[in-house]
Amino acid sequence: MTATLIGRNKGIVMKLGCKKRTKRRLGTMPSRHGATIVEFALVAPIFFILLFGGIEFATLSTIRATSHNAAYEGARKLVIPGADVTVGIAEAERIMSIIGVDPLAVTVTPNVITNNTREVTVSISIPYKDNAVFVPMFTGGLTIVSSTTLATERYDGIVAGP
């Protein structure tokens, strides 16, 4: 007496009352030896280029956003009365050192802040090739430049309008 199973075990014939099971194949599948390696060899370079490119551009975006913030915070330190240029430069360099940006140039315009200074500009220039995570093959010789200009807090008294 034999029973044919239906469903997941379709194609397996068992004899009831016996412990022996035999598996019947309806057809043979072609050999796939080496197909996985070939597929991996085709897909892996594209996957890793996208992965490393994404990491590189995320780093670029982080440095860019932080440089904007550092220029702003450096300018904020300089708009108060009695501020010194070195304080603004030190603040910008401190903020950029948080994310590990090492070679950068911070410039302040004007070089000397007096009571007659109406606005202060802080500019930061960062060569990206020295701060890239991987080989900067995607960005080349990119230089990140951020600049912020703020009006100083000088009070000249009340001025009557025309």
DASULFEN-V834271 format. One record per run of one state. SS is the DSSP state (H for helix, E for strand, - for the rest). FROM is the first residue (numbers start at 1). TO is the last residue. If there is no record, write none. Layout:
# DASULFEN-V834271
ss->SS from->FROM to->TO
ss->SS from->FROM to->TO
This chain:
# DASULFEN-V834271
ss->- from->1 to->1
ss->E from->2 to->4
ss->- from->5 to->11
ss->E from->12 to->15
ss->- from->16 to->20
ss->E from->21 to->23
ss->- from->24 to->34
ss->H from->35 to->78
ss->- from->79 to->84
ss->H from->85 to->98
ss->- from->99 to->103
ss->E from->104 to->109
ss->- from->110 to->118
ss->E from->119 to->127
ss->H from->128 to->130
ss->- from->131 to->142
ss->E from->143 to->151
ss->- from->152 to->162
